[in-house]
Amino acid sequence: MCASLAPDTRSELMDSEKTSCAGAVTAEELPPGGSVRTVDVYGRQARVVLASDTLFLSQFPGGWKIVAAGCTPQPGRPYQCTVKGG
């Protein structure tokens, strides 16, 4: 998963957990994503709704990268995400 994270997201995750990216991802206990339910693309941004999670992605020169994961909707407010970049 670490290779799929946007640079700022990976850095913030490692800084917050004070460990390697792999260790930090494990510590966050993200839900298993499951199958893809919907994908919404807005220019260089995307939202991927999985069976058990929602991811937000941005397009980078090397391809699409995850900028937020472990996201749950909050009625009338933005999503609350466990993993996110600064």
C-alpha positions as CSV (number, residue, x, y, z in Angstrom):
1,M,0.0,0.0,0.0
2,C,2.9,2.4,0.7
3,A,3.8,2.7,-3.0
4,S,0.2,3.7,-3.7
5,L,0.2,6.6,-1.2
6,A,0.8,10.2,-2.3
7,P,4.1,11.5,-1.0
8,D,2.5,13.9,1.6
9,T,0.1,11.2,2.8
10,R,3.0,8.7,3.3
11,S,5.1,11.3,5.1
12,E,2.3,12.4,7.4
13,L,1.4,8.8,8.2
14,M,5.0,7.9,9.1
15,D,5.4,11.1,11.2
16,S,2.2,10.5,13.1
17,E,3.1,6.9,13.9
18,K,6.9,7.4,14.3
19,T,7.7,4.3,12.3
20,S,8.2,3.0,8.7
21,C,5.3,3.3,6.2
22,A,4.5,-0.4,6.4
23,G,4.5,-0.3,10.2
24,A,2.3,2.8,10.2
25,V,-0.2,1.3,7.8
26,T,-0.5,-1.8,10.0
27,A,-0.9,0.4,13.1
28,E,-3.8,2.3,11.5
29,E,-5.9,-0.9,11.3
30,L,-7.6,0.2,8.1
31,P,-10.7,-1.8,7.1
32,P,-10.3,-4.3,4.3
33,G,-11.5,-2.4,1.2
34,G,-13.4,-5.1,-0.6
35,S,-14.8,-4.8,-4.0
36,V,-15.2,-1.4,-5.8
37,R,-18.7,0.0,-5.6
38,T,-18.3,3.3,-7.4
39,V,-15.6,5.6,-8.8
40,D,-16.2,9.3,-9.3
41,V,-13.5,11.3,-11.2
42,Y,-13.3,15.1,-11.0
43,G,-10.4,16.2,-13.2
44,R,-7.2,15.1,-11.3
45,Q,-9.2,14.0,-8.2
46,A,-11.2,10.8,-7.6
47,R,-13.3,9.1,-5.0
48,V,-13.3,5.3,-4.9
49,V,-16.1,3.8,-2.8
50,L,-15.2,0.2,-1.8
51,A,-17.4,-2.3,0.1
52,S,-15.8,-1.4,3.4
53,D,-13.9,1.8,2.8
54,T,-13.7,5.0,0.8
55,L,-10.4,6.3,-0.8
56,F,-9.6,9.7,-2.2
57,L,-7.0,9.8,-5.0
58,S,-5.1,12.5,-6.9
59,Q,-3.3,12.1,-10.2
60,F,0.5,12.6,-10.1
61,P,3.0,12.4,-12.9
62,G,3.6,8.7,-12.0
63,G,-0.1,7.9,-11.9
64,W,-3.0,7.9,-9.4
65,K,-2.0,8.0,-5.7
66,I,-4.1,7.7,-2.5
67,V,-4.3,10.9,-0.6
68,A,-6.8,9.7,2.0
69,A,-8.0,6.2,3.2
70,G,-10.1,4.8,5.9
71,C,-12.7,7.5,5.1
72,T,-16.3,7.4,6.4
73,P,-19.0,9.9,5.5
74,Q,-20.3,12.4,8.1
75,P,-23.8,13.6,7.4
76,G,-23.7,17.2,6.3
77,R,-19.9,17.4,6.7
78,P,-16.8,16.2,4.9
79,Y,-15.6,12.6,5.2
80,Q,-13.6,11.7,8.3
81,C,-10.4,9.9,7.2
82,T,-8.0,7.8,9.3
83,V,-5.1,8.3,6.8
84,K,-4.6,11.6,5.0
85,G,-2.0,14.0,3.7
86,G,-1.3,17.5,5.0
